[in-house]
Amino acid sequence: MSGLSRLEKTLHRLQAQQACLAFAFDEIAGRPGPVVELGLGLGRTFDHLRRHLPDREIHVFDRVNGAYVDCQPDPSLLHLGEIEQTLPPLASRLAGTVVLANSDLGSHDRELNRVVAAMSARLLPPLMAPRGIIMSDLPLELDGFETVPLPPGAREGRYYLYRRGG
Ligand SMILES: C[S@@+](CC[C@H](N)C(=O)[O-])C[C@H]1O[C@@H](n2cnc3c(N)ncnc32)[C@H](O)[C@@H]1O
């Protein structure tokens, strides 16, 4: 058995996610541009994004809509299906404009995690604005991005932050 219980791991992941989101909100303040959420899930992070960024266009991606009824994205900005299929048609419209992307696609399947991390690392960079922030629940290999130290409240390895070069 490893040192941490599942409960503690989940708690640390959510704390890191919240701290990284708070950091990202400050980073992008005053800079126009849309936001991308990969992984609607139950809609928890989407709900947080829309409350803190009420004037932003938030594009949300998932294969299905399993979000709480009170966490539903604008249908015109909800892209349902495999991200490999649904994101590329938007790529030219969003190219170089996205100020914040949250890739929250991980599961308990290590092989699938490797696949989705590679997908995010391939599809997100062309969308990002200069100094745009990518947050991820999985480590990403991103050319042209610096790794940003995690903010206070986020434990190493529980979430990942990257900033595109200016
Ligand atoms: C960890 S959950 C997201 C949690 C969510 N951000 C929240 O706060 O409630 C991961 C989601 O990613 C979606 N997902 C994973 N791989 C995907 C893919 N290749 N295409 C579309 N959706 C994917 C799953 O359907 C799942 O809903």
The ligand as an SDF file (V2000), in Angstrom:
LIG
                    3D

 27 29  0  0  0  0  0  0  0  0999 V2000
  -11.8680   13.4390  -15.0330 C   0  0  0  0  0  0  0  0  0  0  0  0
  -13.3030   13.5860  -16.0350 S   0  0  0  0  0  0  0  0  0  0  0  0
  -13.5210   15.3320  -16.1330 C   0  0  0  0  0  0  0  0  0  0  0  0
  -13.9420   15.9530  -14.8300 C   0  0  0  0  0  0  0  0  0  0  0  0
  -14.4950   17.3450  -14.9790 C   0  0  0  0  0  0  0  0  0  0  0  0
  -13.5030   18.3200  -15.4090 N   0  0  0  0  0  0  0  0  0  0  0  0
  -15.1750   17.8140  -13.7160 C   0  0  0  0  0  0  0  0  0  0  0  0
  -14.6070   18.6900  -13.0270 O   0  0  0  0  0  0  0  0  0  0  0  0
  -16.2670   17.3210  -13.3890 O   0  0  0  0  0  0  0  0  0  0  0  0
  -12.6770   13.1740  -17.6170 C   0  0  0  0  0  0  0  0  0  0  0  0
  -13.6730   13.3260  -18.7580 C   0  0  0  0  0  0  0  0  0  0  0  0
  -12.9280   13.2810  -19.9780 O   0  0  0  0  0  0  0  0  0  0  0  0
  -13.7150   12.6440  -20.9640 C   0  0  0  0  0  0  0  0  0  0  0  0
  -12.8010   12.1450  -21.9970 N   0  0  0  0  0  0  0  0  0  0  0  0
  -11.6530   11.4390  -21.8030 C   0  0  0  0  0  0  0  0  0  0  0  0
  -11.0640   11.1770  -22.9840 N   0  0  0  0  0  0  0  0  0  0  0  0
  -11.8500   11.7560  -23.9470 C   0  0  0  0  0  0  0  0  0  0  0  0
  -11.7570   11.8190  -25.3780 C   0  0  0  0  0  0  0  0  0  0  0  0
  -10.7480   11.2430  -26.0540 N   0  0  0  0  0  0  0  0  0  0  0  0
  -12.7390   12.4760  -26.0470 N   0  0  0  0  0  0  0  0  0  0  0  0
  -13.7740   13.0420  -25.3660 C   0  0  0  0  0  0  0  0  0  0  0  0
  -13.8940   13.0060  -24.0160 N   0  0  0  0  0  0  0  0  0  0  0  0
  -12.9490   12.3680  -23.3150 C   0  0  0  0  0  0  0  0  0  0  0  0
  -14.4830   11.5640  -20.2030 C   0  0  0  0  0  0  0  0  0  0  0  0
  -15.6810   11.2440  -20.8750 O   0  0  0  0  0  0  0  0  0  0  0  0
  -14.7060   12.2140  -18.8370 C   0  0  0  0  0  0  0  0  0  0  0  0
  -16.0040   12.7930  -18.7410 O   0  0  0  0  0  0  0  0  0  0  0  0
  1  2  1  0
  2  3  1  0
  2 10  1  0
  3  4  1  0
  4  5  1  0
  5  6  1  0
  5  7  1  0
  7  8  2  0
  7  9  1  0
 10 11  1  0
 11 12  1  0
 11 26  1  0
 12 13  1  0
 13 14  1  0
 13 24  1  0
 14 15  1  0
 14 23  1  0
 15 16  2  0
 16 17  1  0
 17 18  1  0
 17 23  2  0
 18 19  1  0
 18 20  2  0
 20 21  1  0
 21 22  2  0
 22 23  1  0
 24 25  1  0
 24 26  1  0
 26 27  1  0
M  CHG  2   2   1   9  -1
M  END
$$$$
